[in-house]
Amino acid sequence: MPTTFTTREFDKHPKRARKAAASVPVFISKDGIHAYALVAIQEYRRLGGPGETLLDVLAMPDYADFDFEFPRMGDELVQSADLSD
């Protein structure tokens, strides 16, 4: 079950919050509203998924023939530069 610290409690006792976050999520409340969450890194990684970067995905052999075309801007957005004084 998650535990809650006020911002004042968290500022005074960060070690307690870190210790609690090792086993359960810790909510840090500001003005009575949960404003932050503190979780162990293992839980964070589990929640975040595989953590692949774009480079990891592009390096995959299955995506070697991946085609992508950048969308083109319409001509109405292109204007000649006025270089006169």
PyMOL CGO cylinders between C-alpha atoms (Angstrom):
from pymol import cmd
from pymol.cgo import CYLINDER

trace = [
    CYLINDER, 0.00, 0.00, 0.00, 1.47, 3.42, -0.95, 0.3, 1, 1, 1, 1, 1, 1,
    CYLINDER, 1.47, 3.42, -0.95, 2.53, 5.86, 1.72, 0.3, 1, 1, 1, 1, 1, 1,
    CYLINDER, 2.53, 5.86, 1.72, 2.31, 9.66, 1.70, 0.3, 1, 1, 1, 1, 1, 1,
    CYLINDER, 2.31, 9.66, 1.70, 4.71, 12.35, 2.88, 0.3, 1, 1, 1, 1, 1, 1,
    CYLINDER, 4.71, 12.35, 2.88, 3.97, 16.06, 2.88, 0.3, 1, 1, 1, 1, 1, 1,
    CYLINDER, 3.97, 16.06, 2.88, 6.58, 18.19, 1.16, 0.3, 1, 1, 1, 1, 1, 1,
    CYLINDER, 6.58, 18.19, 1.16, 7.67, 19.41, 4.60, 0.3, 1, 1, 1, 1, 1, 1,
    CYLINDER, 7.67, 19.41, 4.60, 8.07, 15.84, 5.90, 0.3, 1, 1, 1, 1, 1, 1,
    CYLINDER, 8.07, 15.84, 5.90, 9.96, 14.86, 2.76, 0.3, 1, 1, 1, 1, 1, 1,
    CYLINDER, 9.96, 14.86, 2.76, 12.32, 17.85, 3.14, 0.3, 1, 1, 1, 1, 1, 1,
    CYLINDER, 12.32, 17.85, 3.14, 13.01, 16.96, 6.78, 0.3, 1, 1, 1, 1, 1, 1,
    CYLINDER, 13.01, 16.96, 6.78, 13.30, 13.19, 6.32, 0.3, 1, 1, 1, 1, 1, 1,
    CYLINDER, 13.30, 13.19, 6.32, 14.34, 12.27, 2.76, 0.3, 1, 1, 1, 1, 1, 1,
    CYLINDER, 14.34, 12.27, 2.76, 16.04, 9.10, 3.99, 0.3, 1, 1, 1, 1, 1, 1,
    CYLINDER, 16.04, 9.10, 3.99, 12.73, 7.83, 5.41, 0.3, 1, 1, 1, 1, 1, 1,
    CYLINDER, 12.73, 7.83, 5.41, 11.04, 8.47, 2.08, 0.3, 1, 1, 1, 1, 1, 1,
    CYLINDER, 11.04, 8.47, 2.08, 13.79, 6.66, 0.15, 0.3, 1, 1, 1, 1, 1, 1,
    CYLINDER, 13.79, 6.66, 0.15, 13.62, 3.73, 2.55, 0.3, 1, 1, 1, 1, 1, 1,
    CYLINDER, 13.62, 3.73, 2.55, 9.82, 3.51, 2.17, 0.3, 1, 1, 1, 1, 1, 1,
    CYLINDER, 9.82, 3.51, 2.17, 10.08, 3.77, -1.64, 0.3, 1, 1, 1, 1, 1, 1,
    CYLINDER, 10.08, 3.77, -1.64, 12.23, 0.65, -1.69, 0.3, 1, 1, 1, 1, 1, 1,
    CYLINDER, 12.23, 0.65, -1.69, 9.09, -1.39, -1.00, 0.3, 1, 1, 1, 1, 1, 1,
    CYLINDER, 9.09, -1.39, -1.00, 6.05, 0.78, -1.85, 0.3, 1, 1, 1, 1, 1, 1,
    CYLINDER, 6.05, 0.78, -1.85, 5.34, 3.89, -3.92, 0.3, 1, 1, 1, 1, 1, 1,
    CYLINDER, 5.34, 3.89, -3.92, 5.68, 7.10, -1.94, 0.3, 1, 1, 1, 1, 1, 1,
    CYLINDER, 5.68, 7.10, -1.94, 3.41, 10.03, -2.76, 0.3, 1, 1, 1, 1, 1, 1,
    CYLINDER, 3.41, 10.03, -2.76, 4.61, 13.49, -1.83, 0.3, 1, 1, 1, 1, 1, 1,
    CYLINDER, 4.61, 13.49, -1.83, 1.74, 15.87, -1.31, 0.3, 1, 1, 1, 1, 1, 1,
    CYLINDER, 1.74, 15.87, -1.31, 1.74, 19.62, -1.62, 0.3, 1, 1, 1, 1, 1, 1,
    CYLINDER, 1.74, 19.62, -1.62, -1.19, 21.55, -0.17, 0.3, 1, 1, 1, 1, 1, 1,
    CYLINDER, -1.19, 21.55, -0.17, -3.01, 18.26, 0.43, 0.3, 1, 1, 1, 1, 1, 1,
    CYLINDER, -3.01, 18.26, 0.43, -2.73, 17.10, -3.21, 0.3, 1, 1, 1, 1, 1, 1,
    CYLINDER, -2.73, 17.10, -3.21, -0.39, 14.37, -4.47, 0.3, 1, 1, 1, 1, 1, 1,
    CYLINDER, -0.39, 14.37, -4.47, 2.19, 16.30, -6.45, 0.3, 1, 1, 1, 1, 1, 1,
    CYLINDER, 2.19, 16.30, -6.45, 5.04, 13.78, -6.85, 0.3, 1, 1, 1, 1, 1, 1,
    CYLINDER, 5.04, 13.78, -6.85, 5.67, 10.04, -6.70, 0.3, 1, 1, 1, 1, 1, 1,
    CYLINDER, 5.67, 10.04, -6.70, 8.84, 8.33, -5.57, 0.3, 1, 1, 1, 1, 1, 1,
    CYLINDER, 8.84, 8.33, -5.57, 9.44, 4.73, -6.61, 0.3, 1, 1, 1, 1, 1, 1,
    CYLINDER, 9.44, 4.73, -6.61, 12.39, 2.35, -6.61, 0.3, 1, 1, 1, 1, 1, 1,
    CYLINDER, 12.39, 2.35, -6.61, 14.34, 2.28, -9.86, 0.3, 1, 1, 1, 1, 1, 1,
    CYLINDER, 14.34, 2.28, -9.86, 13.27, -1.31, -10.56, 0.3, 1, 1, 1, 1, 1, 1,
    CYLINDER, 13.27, -1.31, -10.56, 9.62, -0.27, -10.39, 0.3, 1, 1, 1, 1, 1, 1,
    CYLINDER, 9.62, -0.27, -10.39, 10.29, 2.77, -12.57, 0.3, 1, 1, 1, 1, 1, 1,
    CYLINDER, 10.29, 2.77, -12.57, 11.92, 0.61, -15.23, 0.3, 1, 1, 1, 1, 1, 1,
    CYLINDER, 11.92, 0.61, -15.23, 9.07, -1.91, -15.04, 0.3, 1, 1, 1, 1, 1, 1,
    CYLINDER, 9.07, -1.91, -15.04, 6.52, 0.85, -15.56, 0.3, 1, 1, 1, 1, 1, 1,
    CYLINDER, 6.52, 0.85, -15.56, 8.53, 2.45, -18.36, 0.3, 1, 1, 1, 1, 1, 1,
    CYLINDER, 8.53, 2.45, -18.36, 8.66, -0.60, -20.60, 0.3, 1, 1, 1, 1, 1, 1,
    CYLINDER, 8.66, -0.60, -20.60, 11.69, -1.83, -22.52, 0.3, 1, 1, 1, 1, 1, 1,
    CYLINDER, 11.69, -1.83, -22.52, 13.39, 1.55, -22.69, 0.3, 1, 1, 1, 1, 1, 1,
    CYLINDER, 13.39, 1.55, -22.69, 14.49, 1.28, -26.30, 0.3, 1, 1, 1, 1, 1, 1,
    CYLINDER, 14.49, 1.28, -26.30, 15.94, 4.33, -27.97, 0.3, 1, 1, 1, 1, 1, 1,
    CYLINDER, 15.94, 4.33, -27.97, 15.30, 5.33, -31.57, 0.3, 1, 1, 1, 1, 1, 1,
    CYLINDER, 15.30, 5.33, -31.57, 18.81, 4.12, -32.39, 0.3, 1, 1, 1, 1, 1, 1,
    CYLINDER, 18.81, 4.12, -32.39, 18.00, 0.70, -30.88, 0.3, 1, 1, 1, 1, 1, 1,
    CYLINDER, 18.00, 0.70, -30.88, 14.88, 0.40, -33.02, 0.3, 1, 1, 1, 1, 1, 1,
    CYLINDER, 14.88, 0.40, -33.02, 16.60, 1.51, -36.22, 0.3, 1, 1, 1, 1, 1, 1,
    CYLINDER, 16.60, 1.51, -36.22, 19.46, -0.94, -35.63, 0.3, 1, 1, 1, 1, 1, 1,
    CYLINDER, 19.46, -0.94, -35.63, 17.05, -3.90, -35.56, 0.3, 1, 1, 1, 1, 1, 1,
    CYLINDER, 17.05, -3.90, -35.56, 17.50, -6.15, -38.62, 0.3, 1, 1, 1, 1, 1, 1,
    CYLINDER, 17.50, -6.15, -38.62, 13.72, -6.49, -39.03, 0.3, 1, 1, 1, 1, 1, 1,
    CYLINDER, 13.72, -6.49, -39.03, 13.53, -2.77, -39.77, 0.3, 1, 1, 1, 1, 1, 1,
    CYLINDER, 13.53, -2.77, -39.77, 16.29, -2.69, -42.38, 0.3, 1, 1, 1, 1, 1, 1,
    CYLINDER, 16.29, -2.69, -42.38, 13.79, -2.09, -45.20, 0.3, 1, 1, 1, 1, 1, 1,
    CYLINDER, 13.79, -2.09, -45.20, 11.77, 0.48, -43.30, 0.3, 1, 1, 1, 1, 1, 1,
    CYLINDER, 11.77, 0.48, -43.30, 10.62, 3.31, -45.59, 0.3, 1, 1, 1, 1, 1, 1,
    CYLINDER, 10.62, 3.31, -45.59, 9.81, 6.73, -44.26, 0.3, 1, 1, 1, 1, 1, 1,
    CYLINDER, 9.81, 6.73, -44.26, 9.06, 9.94, -46.13, 0.3, 1, 1, 1, 1, 1, 1,
    CYLINDER, 9.06, 9.94, -46.13, 9.20, 13.23, -44.35, 0.3, 1, 1, 1, 1, 1, 1,
    CYLINDER, 9.20, 13.23, -44.35, 6.03, 15.24, -44.83, 0.3, 1, 1, 1, 1, 1, 1,
    CYLINDER, 6.03, 15.24, -44.83, 6.51, 18.13, -47.21, 0.3, 1, 1, 1, 1, 1, 1,
    CYLINDER, 6.51, 18.13, -47.21, 5.57, 21.65, -46.33, 0.3, 1, 1, 1, 1, 1, 1,
    CYLINDER, 5.57, 21.65, -46.33, 3.19, 23.35, -48.70, 0.3, 1, 1, 1, 1, 1, 1,
    CYLINDER, 3.19, 23.35, -48.70, 4.45, 26.11, -51.00, 0.3, 1, 1, 1, 1, 1, 1,
    CYLINDER, 4.45, 26.11, -51.00, 2.27, 28.63, -49.16, 0.3, 1, 1, 1, 1, 1, 1,
    CYLINDER, 2.27, 28.63, -49.16, 4.69, 28.45, -46.22, 0.3, 1, 1, 1, 1, 1, 1,
    CYLINDER, 4.69, 28.45, -46.22, 7.74, 29.36, -48.34, 0.3, 1, 1, 1, 1, 1, 1,
    CYLINDER, 7.74, 29.36, -48.34, 8.46, 33.04, -48.89, 0.3, 1, 1, 1, 1, 1, 1,
    CYLINDER, 8.46, 33.04, -48.89, 11.34, 34.76, -50.62, 0.3, 1, 1, 1, 1, 1, 1,
    CYLINDER, 11.34, 34.76, -50.62, 13.65, 36.72, -48.37, 0.3, 1, 1, 1, 1, 1, 1,
    CYLINDER, 13.65, 36.72, -48.37, 13.53, 40.51, -48.73, 0.3, 1, 1, 1, 1, 1, 1,
    CYLINDER, 13.53, 40.51, -48.73, 17.17, 41.58, -48.78, 0.3, 1, 1, 1, 1, 1, 1,
    CYLINDER, 17.17, 41.58, -48.78, 16.54, 45.23, -49.74, 0.3, 1, 1, 1, 1, 1, 1,
    CYLINDER, 16.54, 45.23, -49.74, 17.51, 48.06, -47.39, 0.3, 1, 1, 1, 1, 1, 1,
]
cmd.load_cgo(trace, "trace")
